[in-house]
């Protein structure tokens, strides 16, 4: 039951984070919420001659019902170092300047109608320090004493050749092109970056609990994780791990191994230079070209692969599967969709292949000069059949399966035979066609055109989404605060209801046990806490001399007064069992009460014998 409560609380927290992203870009601090300041990472304390920062510059410019203040400063640094930034709340924008400094400007706003509004702004503390590794920048709220709302915006300027380690608990993170490695983590905002990495490989870690992730080019490895938003990248010059709870994943080129995972969105890859693993709970999978093995899974969407050169394993619960240029071994299966595969003339030797559909058709286009062996089976023919080009020397036969159901089988060796192609469908048609190079080229160009159109449509939708997010940059503070209060109250009520239900079920279970066996079952560890009188077992001399040791497990019945009324051996050395029984029968427990009355208890006890 505790595990269920934890899962329920986690889902509510993720919903709150996603709501924060949708309702605005700035961060809000509800009254009397948040962790204590001591729970957040402390700034780097190894400071050597920190530069004195200028005093905060008050702005206090009224904007409707808001007042604001700007805090700014400068820290001297060198190229190739790192900015480590941790803030409790706030959007973060990183700008690049060719200078030996890290400068920052922090705009803090609050509702002027709140009591002591000006004092609330002063409670957000900004600290910047020079460290041996670079610069440490923090923004902190005194959570224990804070009562109010704040909106915070960071604008930070760094050298071009600099590493970035940015963490905000609530807000968006945005960065221009940077040559150093980056790590962007936010509790609930969007993450966007330009080009990451310069002449030498860098890498990027981008994580959010509910927003979208967008990065242009990464010279190195990419790890992008979001609880539910979309992930887009132009190119990755290394390995790529891209995982979202339910959004789309779109990437242009990946030089290294690709691991792409979404709970239900679409996945599209233009070009992969190594192996690809693409898994979605129910969306489509589009892969343009992969130089290495391909593994794709979807709960029910369509899978399309333009070019297959390495081993390929595809599976969809109900969608169709399309190959347009097969030059490697393929394994494809679908529960109800159609499988269409075009084998290229240069596919001289690609290894055994297998195409399986449950209720759909399987259509295969073969070059006339391809050497291949075909084994095709329809398990329940009924109105379904194998159709083959007249030029194919296909032999059709009928046989009965183990259940008496007749199946139809087609076998063929083309150009003397070659690698085996197995084709199987439970209740669909199988079509084998010979294709000439002109027809093959036309089909390939048509598929490429449709693939390009899909990518362009996805890009247009991504840009529209970005524009929507930009248009919603002004936070809806009151709506967000009310939503958070409602979510918190709902979570409290659901937790209380689950606890009441758990107590009711536990009481019902104990009453049923009393009716059936006249006692209640109690966990051994829980019952051992009630042990009030303990007698150690006497080690039998015969066992000691023989060097026998081990554990004896007993089931005991404890009477209403806490005495052991019955006991039996469940496991253990027989020579030690009698000594264990004699000791346990002398133990005494505090009575177990149900509705205020003592009851019998059935539990288990383990007695351990160890030689000194």
N, C-alpha and C positions, 0 to 999 in steps of 0.2 A: 504493500500500500504506500510506503514511503517513496518507492521508485515512481509510482503513478503520480504522486503529488509533485515530485521533482519535474517530471515530464510536463505536467500541466502548467507549473510555474514558468518553465522555460518557454513554452509556446506563447504564454501571455507576454513575457518580456520581449520576445522576438516581434510580436504584433505591435507592441509599443514602439520598438525601434523603427519598424517599417512605417508606422504612422508618422513618426517624427520626420522621416525623409520626405513623405508625401506632402506634409503641411508646411514645410518651409526649410530654408537653408540655415538660418541662424539658430543658436541653441538656447534652450529655455531651462531655467532652474526652478522647479516647483518648490513651494514652501515646505520646509522640514523634510526634504528628501535628499538621498545621496549618501555615499559612504563617508566615513571619517577621513580627514586629510591624511592620516597616517597610513591608510590603505593604498595610497597611490605611490608609484615609484618616486623615490626622493631624488633631487637633483644631484649631479656629480659633486662631491664635497672636496675632491682633490683640486683645489683652486690655487693657481699661482698668480699673484699680482693682478686680480681682476680690475678691469677698467671701471671707473666710477661712472654710473649711468646718470643721464640728466634727470631732473625731477619731472614727474608727470606734468604734462601740459594740459590744463583744464580747458575743455571746449564748452560744455554746458549749453549746447545749442538746442533749443526746444524744437522737436519735430512732432507736432501733434501733441500726444500725451507722453512723449519720451524726453528724457534728458540724456546726454552722453558725455563721455570724457575720453581723451586719447592719451595713452601711455606709450612712450617711444624710447628708443635707446640704440647704442652702437657698441659692438664688441669687436676689437681687432682680432684677426685670425690669419691663416695661411691657406693656400690652395692644397687640396688633397686631404683635408681634415673632415670632420663630421659635425653636423648639427643634430643634437638630440633634444627633441621638443616633446614635452608632455603637458597637456592641458586638460583640466576637468571638463570644460565645455568650450565650444567655439569653432567657427569655420576657420580654415587655414589656407592662405594663398601664398605660394612660394614663387618669388621672382628671381631672376638671375641677373647679376651685375658683375662686370669685370673690375673687381676691387678686392682689397685684402680686408674686408669687413663683413660682418653679419649685422645688419640693421633691422629693426622691427618697429612696427606701429600697430598698436592694439586699440581698437575702438570698442568701448564698453557702454552699453545703453541699458536703461531700465525705465519702468513705467513711472512717470512723475507723480501719479496719483497715490503711489505707495507711501506709507509713513517712512520718513528718513530716507527718501529716495537717493539723495546725494551720498549718504553714508553707505548705502548698499554698493554703489560703484566702487567706493574705496576698499570694500572688503575683498574684491577680486585682486589678488596679488600676482604681479608679473615679476619674475626674477630671471636675470640673464647673467651668465658667468662664463669666463674663459676657463677652459680645462685643457689638460695635456692632449686630449683627443680632439679638441675643437671648441665648440660652444654648446652650453646647456641653457635651454630656455624653458621656463615653466609658467603655467597659469593655474592658480589654485583658488578654490572657494572654501571658506571655513564652514564645512557642512554642518558641524555640530551646532553652530550658533546662527547659521544663515537662515533668514526668513524673507523670501522675496523672489523676484524674477530678474534675469539678466540675459542680454544678447551680446555676444562677443565675436569680433572679427579680427583675425591676425593677418597682417601683411608683412612678410619676411623677405628680405633681400639677402642672397647668398652668392658666393663666387661660383662661376660656372663649373669648375672642377671641384665638387664638394659632395660628400655623402649626406643623405637625409634619413633621419629616423624620427618620424612624426607619429604621435599618438594623441588623438582627441577622443574623449568619451562620448561626445555628442556633437556632430558637425561634419561638414564637407571638407575634403582635402583636394586642393588643386595646385598643380605645379607646372612650370614651364620646362623647356628642354634642360636636362642636367646630365653631366658626364659621370657623376659618381653613382654608386649603388643607392637604392632607395628602399625604405620600409615605411609604408603608410598604413596605419590601422585606425579605424574609427568605429565607435559603438553604434552608429546608425545613419551615417551620411553617405553621399556619393564620393567616389574617388576618381580623379582624372589626372593624367600626366601626359606630357609631350614625349619627346625622345629621351630615353634613359640609357646612359652609357656613352662613352666616347671612343677614342682609338683602342683603348684596352677594354675588354669585356667587363661589364658591371653586373647588373641584375636588378630585379624588382620583386618586392613582396607587397601586395595590395590586398587589404582585407577590410570588410565592412559587415556589420550585422544586419543589413537590410537594404542598402543602396545599390546603385549601379557602379560598374568599374569600366573605365575607358582609358586605354593607353595607346600611344601611337607606335613607336618602335622601341624594342628592348634589345640592347646588345649584351646578351647574357641570358640567364635563366629567368623565368617568370612564374611566380606563384600568385594567383588571383583567386580569392575566395569571398563569396558573399552569401548571406543567408537566403536571399530571394531575388536579387536584381539581375540585370543583364551584364554580360562581360564581352567587351569588344577589344581587339588588338589588331594592329596593322601587320606587324612582323615581329618575330621572336627569334633571335640568333642563338638559341640554346634550347634547353628543355623547357616545356611549358606544362604547368598544372593549373587548370582552370575549372573551378567547381562552384556551382550555384544551387541553391535549394529549389529553384523553380524557373529562373529566367533563361534567356537565350545565350548561347555562346557562339561568337563569331570571330574568326581569326583569318588573316590573309596567309602568311607564310610562317612555318615553324621549322627551324633548322634541326632541332633535336627531337627526342622522344616527346610525344604529346599525350597527356592524360586529361581528357575533357569529360566533365560529368555535370549533369543537371537533373533536378528532380522531375522536370516535366517539360522543359523548353526545347527549342530546336538547337542543333549544333551544325555549324558550317565551317569548313576548312578549305581554303583555295589550294594550298600546296603544303605538303609535309615531306621533309627530307629524310625522315626516319620513321620509326613505328608510330602508330596512332591507336589510341584506345578512346572510343567515344561512346558514352553511355547516357541515355536519357530515359526518364520514367515513361514518357509517352509522346515525345516530339519527333520531328524529322531529323535525319542525319544526312548532310551533303558533304562529300569529300571530293575535291577536284582531282588531286593527284597525290599519291603517296609512294615514296621510294622504298619504304620498308613494309613490314607486316601491318595489316589493318584488322582491328577488332571493334565491331560496332554492335551495340545493343539498344533496343527501344521497346517500350511496352506495347506500342501499337502504331507508330508512325512509319513513314516511308523512309527507305535508305537508298541513297543514290551515290554511286562511286564512278567517276569518269574514267579513271585509269588504274588498273591493278597490275602491279609488277612484282609484288611480294605475296607471301601467304596471307589470305584474307578470310576472316571468320565473321559473318554477319547474322544477326538474329533479330526478328521483329515479331511481336505477339500477333499482329494482324495486318500490318501494312505491306506494301509491295516493295520489291528490291530490284534495282536497276544497275547493271554493269554495262559500260559502253566500250571499254578497251581492256580485254582480259589477256594478260600475259603471265599470270602467276596462278598458283593453286588457289581455288576458291571453295569455301564452305558457306552456304547460305541456307537459312531456314526461316519460314514464316508460317504463322498459324492459319491465315486465310487469304493472304495477298498473292499477287502474281510475281513471279521471278522472271526477269528478262536479262539475258546475258549475250554479249557480242564478243566472240573470240577473234583475236587478231591473227593474220596470216603468219606473223613472225613468232607465234606461240608454239615453237617447235617442241619444247619439253618444259612443262610447268608443274608437273606433279599431279597426283590424284585429286579430283574435285568432286564436290557433292552439292546438289541443289534439291531442297526438300520443301514442299508446300503442303499444308494440311487440306485446305479447301480451294486453293487457287490454282491457276495454270502455271506451267513452266515453259518458257519460250527461249530457245537457244538458236543463235545465228552462228554458223560455222563456215570458215573459208574452205573453198573447194580443195585446196592443196594441203589442208591440215591433217596430220597423222594422229588419229585419236580412236579410242575404243569407248563405245557408249553402251550403258546398261540402264534402260528406262523402265519404270514400273508404275502402274496405276493400281492401287490396292483395292478400290471399290469402283470398278469401271462404270456399271449402270449406263448412263447416257454419255460417259466420257470416253475419250479414245486418244490413241497416239497418232499424230499426223506427222508425216515425214516427207521431205522433198523426194520426188520420184528418182532423183539421181543417187539417193542414199540407199545402200544395200541393207535395209533394215529387215530383220527377221522378227516377226510377231508371233508370240505363243501365249497360251492360256493355261493357267494352273490354279489349283485350289489351295487356299491358305489353311492353317491349322483349324480355324473356326468354320471351315466349309465355304467361306466366301471366295469366289473366283477372282483372280487378279490377272491383268494383262501385262505382258512383258515384251519389250522391244530391245533387240541387241544388234549392234552394228560395229564393224571395223572399217574405218575410213582410211584410205591410202595405206593399207597394210596394218593399221592399228598403231596405238601409241598409249599415252597416259590415259588412265581410266576416268571417265566422267559418269558418275552415278546420278540419275535423276529419279525422283520419287514424289508422287502426290497421292494423297488419300482419296480425294474426290475432286479432281480437276483434270484438265487436258494437258497433254505434252505435245509441243510442236517443235520439230527439228527442221531448220531451214538452212539452205546454203546461200551464202552472200558473196557478191563480187566486191572488189575494192572500192568501186565507185559508190555502191549502195552503203557500204560500211562508212566511208568518209562522210557521206551525206547524213547518216544517222548520228555520227560523232559530232559533226558541226551543229546539228540541231540540238543535241543534248547540251553541248557547251553553251550555246546561245541561251537556252532556258536556264541553265545554271547561273550564268552571268546576270540574267534578268532577276533571278531570285536574290542574288547577292546585292544588286543595286536596290531592290525593293527593301531589303533588310537595312541597308545603309540609310535609305531615306527615312525609314521608320525610326532608326536610331537618332538621326539628326532632329526629327520632330520631337522625340522624347527629350533630347537635350534642351531644345527650345522651351518645352513645357516646364522642365525643371528650372531653367533660367527665369522664366516668367513667374514662377512661384517662389522666387528667392526671398521676397518679403515674408517673414514668418507670420503665421496665423497664431499668435501667442495664446489668446484666450481659448480658442478652439482646441489647441494642443493641450493646454493645462486641464481643461475640462475632460478631454479624452483620457488623459493620464489618470485623473482622479477616478473616472468611471472604471478604467481597467483595473486600478488598484483595488477599488471596492468590489468589483466582480471577482477578482482573484481571492480576496479575503473571504467573501461569501462562499465561493466554491471550495476553498480549502476547509472552511468550517463545516460545510455540508459533507465533504468527503470524510472528515474525521468523525462526524456523527454517524455516517453510514458504516464506517469501519467498526466503530464501537457497537452499533446495533448488530452487525453481522457476527462479530466476535461473541456477543452475548447469546445470540441465537444458536451459534455453533456449540457453545458450552451447554446450553439447555438440551439440545438434541443429544449430545454425548451423555448427559446425565440420564436421559430417557432410555438410551440404547444400552450403554455399558455400565451405568450407575456411577460414573466418574468422569472427570474432565481430563483431557490430555494437555500437558504442559511441557513446553520446550525444556530440554535438559539444562541449558545454561540459565534460563530464567528461574527454574526451580532451585538450582544450586545456590542462588542468591538468598534463598529462604532457609538454608541449612543453619540450624542453631546449635546442634550438638554433633561433634564429629569424633569417631573412633577410628584410628588408623588400622589397616589390616595387618594381621600377623603373617609374616612371610614363612610358608611351610619349610621346615628344615630339609625335607627330601628335595624340594624344588631348588632350594639354595645350593645344596651340595651338588645337584645335577647341573647347575648353571642355567636353570630355566627362568626366563623373565618374559614379561609381556603385559597385555591389557586384557581385562575381563569386562565385557559389556553386559549390563543387567537391565531388565525391565522391572520396575518396582511399583507397587500400589501403596500409596501413602494414605493412611486413614484420616478421618476428620480431625483427630487430635494431633496429627503431625508425625505419628509413628509409622514405621514400615510394616504393613499388615501382610504383604506378600511380595515375593521376589523370584525371578527365574533368570537363568543364564541364557543369553542370546549368542554370545561368542566368547572365545578365549580358551586358554589351556585348562583342561579339566583339573589338573593338579593344583591350580591356583583358584579355581572357581569356589570351592567350599570356603576358603579363607575370605574371599571377597563377599560372599553371601553373609557370613558370620559378622563381618564388620558393618555392612550396610544395614542389617536388621537392627543395629543399635543406634543408628543415626536418628536425629530428631529434626523436624522442620516446623517452621511457622505455618499454621493452618492457612489454607487457601479459601477465600470467601467469595461467594456469589450471592448477590442481594443480601449481604450481611450475614450469611450463614456458611459455616464450614462445610466443605465437600471433599469427597475422595478425589485423589489425583493419580493419574497414570503417567509415569515419566521414565526416562532412561538415565542410567548412571554408568560411568566408566571408572573402573578401579585399576590403577597402574602399579605394577610390580617391577622394580628396577633393582638390580644388584649394585651394591655400593662399590 
